[in-house]
Amino acid sequence: MNYLPDERTQRLSLIEKLHKEGMSDRDISEYLNRQGLKTPRNRYYYPELVFVTRKKNEKRKNREKDKDWDLDGIGIFQRI
């Protein structure tokens, strides 16, 4: 995820870590707000936003993992 700012990457890693430790989305949102961490749009976190953020991050990681396709030999760009 090298296209995201470091601050955002760290925040996503924190959310993932807290979730893996067993915290609910509500607990995570309360924790982030108590720590003074705000969303990239400078708003407070709420449980639904934490959930959506986690799911988007999972999808982003899956795309990164799956993007190493081997396109050699399939002939899409061959000129005759």
C-alpha positions as CSV (number, residue, x, y, z in Angstrom):
1,M,0.0,0.0,0.0
2,N,2.8,2.4,-0.9
3,Y,0.3,4.9,-2.5
4,L,-1.3,5.8,0.9
5,P,0.3,8.4,3.2
6,D,2.3,7.0,6.1
7,E,-0.2,8.4,8.7
8,R,-3.1,6.7,7.0
9,T,-1.2,3.4,6.7
10,Q,-0.3,3.5,10.4
11,R,-4.0,4.2,11.3
12,L,-5.2,1.3,9.2
13,S,-2.6,-1.0,10.8
14,L,-3.7,0.1,14.3
15,I,-7.4,-0.6,13.4
16,E,-6.4,-4.1,12.1
17,K,-4.3,-4.8,15.2
18,L,-7.0,-3.8,17.6
19,H,-9.6,-5.9,15.7
20,K,-7.3,-8.9,15.8
21,E,-6.9,-8.4,19.6
22,G,-10.6,-8.9,19.9
23,M,-11.9,-5.3,20.1
24,S,-15.3,-4.6,18.6
25,D,-15.9,-1.9,16.0
26,R,-17.6,0.2,18.8
27,D,-14.6,-0.3,21.1
28,I,-12.2,0.6,18.3
29,S,-14.1,3.8,17.5
30,E,-14.2,4.8,21.1
31,Y,-10.4,4.1,21.5
32,L,-9.5,6.1,18.4
33,N,-11.6,9.1,19.5
34,R,-10.2,9.0,23.0
35,Q,-6.7,9.1,21.5
36,G,-7.6,12.1,19.4
37,L,-7.2,10.3,16.1
38,K,-9.6,11.5,13.5
39,T,-10.6,10.3,10.0
40,P,-8.7,11.5,6.9
41,R,-11.6,14.0,6.6
42,N,-11.0,15.3,10.2
43,R,-14.1,13.7,11.7
44,Y,-14.7,11.4,14.6
45,Y,-14.9,7.6,14.2
46,Y,-18.1,5.7,14.7
47,P,-18.6,1.9,14.7
48,E,-20.0,1.6,11.1
49,L,-17.1,3.7,9.8
50,V,-14.6,1.4,11.5
51,F,-16.3,-1.6,9.9
52,V,-16.3,-0.1,6.4
53,T,-12.6,1.0,6.9
54,R,-11.6,-2.5,7.9
55,K,-13.4,-4.1,4.9
56,K,-12.0,-1.6,2.4
57,N,-8.5,-2.2,3.8
58,E,-9.0,-6.0,3.4
59,K,-10.1,-5.6,-0.2
60,R,-7.1,-3.3,-0.8
61,K,-4.7,-5.9,0.5
62,N,-6.3,-8.6,-1.6
63,R,-5.9,-6.5,-4.7
64,E,-2.3,-5.9,-3.9
65,K,-1.7,-9.6,-3.3
66,D,-3.5,-10.6,-6.5
67,K,-2.1,-8.0,-8.9
68,D,1.0,-10.0,-9.8
69,W,-0.6,-11.7,-12.8
70,D,1.6,-13.3,-15.4
71,L,0.5,-11.9,-18.8
72,D,3.3,-13.4,-20.8
73,G,2.3,-15.6,-23.6
74,I,-1.4,-14.9,-23.7
75,G,-1.1,-12.9,-27.0
76,I,-3.3,-9.9,-26.0
77,F,-0.8,-7.3,-27.2
78,Q,0.8,-9.2,-30.1
79,R,0.8,-7.4,-33.5
80,I,0.5,-9.5,-36.6
